[in-house]
Amino acid sequence: MVQISGQTFMRFDQVMTWSSALLYCRSHHTDLADLQMVTDETGKEALRSIMSETEAWIGLYLNANSGSLSWSSDLGASIPSWLQVPMMVRGLCTALGIYMTYSPKVYSVNCSSLLPFFCFYGE
């Protein structure tokens, strides 16, 4: 568990689909991780401390209605530049992973895949 900009992020190693992880996070916390507030190196380093080489779901998804990326938390649509989101198409959701000493990276993964996930709570 880490705190970044007034929000607390937690990684859960239990594997779920993106939508099941979303329901879990909304039931027990605020939502799947919304990384809009993770904008500087300090925040990235704190996030890195709870990451592993196994990607984990975050709350960024392709909104079918608008055709653009949205956060499941509905707290805005800002995407920090360091995220470098890959091309997204219908049926893909986003997961965050880290490999060795590289920066955290977003991956597009089939939404029905079983992955660990990040939840957050806070403002």
Secondary structure, 3 states (H helix, E strand, C coil): CEEECCEEEEEEEEEECHHHHHHHHHHHCCEECCCCCCCCHHHHHHHHCCCCCCCEEEEEEECCCCCCEEECCCCCCCCCHHHCCCCCCCCEEEEEECCCCCCCEEEEEECCCCEEEEEEEEC
